[in-house]
Amino acid sequence: MDPRTSIGILLAFLLAGVTVLYDCHVSIQERLKRVPVPVFRTPSAILLGMVCGIVAAGAFLFTDNTGTSLVDSVLGLKFTHPIPRGAAVGLMVLVLIRSKLSSLKGAEIGGELLYNTGRTWVMQSLNSRWRAYKSRFNQANQAKALATQGYPERLIAELNESLRIQPEDFRNLVKSQLDNVLRSKPATNFDAALPEWQTYYRTLTNLALDYAGTSVFEGWFDPAKP
Amino acid sequence: MASLLDILFSSGPISINELNMRSSESPEELVQEIEALRKKGIVVVTGRKVEEPAALTPGDVHSAETLVELSASALRSSFAR
């Protein structure tokens, strides 16, 4: 195989993977509405990127230097040189996935459905990992939180401070939940052994983790790493 | 005002007692809304009541073992928006 064609295949694979990871990051972050998540490090996202990379590499093999092949027509490519052609196929992998080329007889199934199924799987994986992280964080830090004087007040202040630079709808989303949690504060005197106080502290902690991450604890709480 | 779905999208799987604290609904309203969403296939309830999710009662909102999360179809349909 011509070395330039091999480089074209590699570029198609790598750039498709990067494009998909970036798309997952943007589209999932938009929907999850919580502190930014490391999509790039999630195994399911990396696997989705690799699968789309293979699709792009395969599609590249169906292009040619005349610009008249089916894939060239769908993507509007007119590159005679395989290296920029490979890069273009990689960067446009999502156009390819969503095109009629990957649909089944024009039905609403095909590439787009499979891609959205892949993104859904990534979201589920992120949610499971996030839940497990919060659980470990609370296990590692709840006793210290319950023993820290003024923990709820300080945490709420830090959370409000971190929200100042956020868009209004995001601030309202968090503030309404915070108000609800404060209204649910146990009526009994504080007792770290009581389940209702433990639930109150855990709920506040999880709220802060969801919308501001561990940065709200910096400088005053020093949480143990979960 | 944060809706139940807003909370579920951002928190991920959440215990029902924590969801009760974060939401503005009363325990009775919360259980009704979760049950309605479960029947539509939008949420999944797991944990202690997994074998009888329809048997959730307002008293169950204090459980830390019962988890509520968005179903795969709800997550997938968010990409159609």
Interface residues (C-beta under 8 A of the other chain):
Chain A: S27 R31 L32 K33 R34 N116 T117 R119 T120 M123 Q124 L126 N127 S128 W130 R131 N172 L173 V174 S176 Q177 N180 V181 S184 T199 Y200 R202 T203 N206 L207 D210 Y211
Chain B: M1 A2 D6 I7 F9 S10 S11 G12 P13 I14 N17 E18 N20 M21 R22 S23 S24 H62 A64 E69 L70 A72 L75 R76 S78 F79 A80
